[in-house]
Amino acid sequence: MYTITLLLDLSRLRSYFPILDETSTVQPTSISLEYIGEENFKRINIELLQKLEEYKLTEHHNELLYLILLKNEQIRGRYDAYWENYNDDLTSKEVAKFLLTFKETRPTEHFQLVARPTLSSASAIKDTAIAKWMCEVLYDRIERKDFPLGLFGEKLLFDLFGNNPESSKTIDIGRLKLIANKSPKVPTVRLRKLYVELCCYLQPYIIDQTHLTAQEGTLLTDQEANLFFCILEMIGYIDKDKITSEPKDYMHSMFSKHAKLYTS
């Protein structure tokens, strides 16, 4: 875990930390970074400074950097969990589809096992009996729950065996069909809620402590939108090249849908 220490003007952060006393001024403050290592921190630090120079906010660099890193540590666990859940769903679907294909093959049908590396030609076991034997070994290992959970993910146990994965029951074909035909959805909405949560956490500082103020009733200004987009991009949450709309339009759209969850 990487730890950094920043000199913070704590008087600017009283709305975030009410326990600060009235005499709190510039003090060194440490933060431990579980999700951002030293190399990423240095890159983010430099990129943020460059962006703040553009907005004439350089004097707020340390305070904003601290708030960004602090909030990122709070939401990153959920971010990773959403992706892990999605990837586990994909794994369950792929495994179930493979096992189902094997089980539903009729005795009279030709059956082969194919290995297809991404960048080279495929190699196949074309002898039906050998291919089925190899698949039977795989099926039996999974049915006996004799497979590495770290590789397959613990969710596969629930998907294949339900709430009692320790039982000795066999894999239910109906359950196998259900999992094989699922369509896991990318957690887009959940992720965007996290992005807005981070931005809404920073917004009071931007409005109260900098010249980027907003009129009452304004959900998000264009300047804020562009700045928040850059922050999300430098942390690695969004990729500008994969977004077809203008950065500010992308942020306005997210705020209009999710900001009420994090603002009073």
Secondary structure, 3 states (H helix, E strand, C coil): CEEEEEEEEHHHHCCCCCCCCCCCCEEEEEEEECCCCHHHHHHHHHHHHHHHHHCCCHHHHHHHHHHHHHHHHHHHHHHHHHHHHHHHHHHHHHHHHHHHHHHCCCCCCCCCEEECCCCCCCEEECCHHHHHHHHHHHHHHHHCCCCCHHHHCCHHHHHHHCCCCCCCCCCCHHHHHHHHCCCCCCCHHHHHHHHHHHHHHHHHHHHHHCCCCCCCCCCCCHHHHHHHHHHHHHHCCCCHHHCCCCHHHHHHHHHHHHHHHCCC
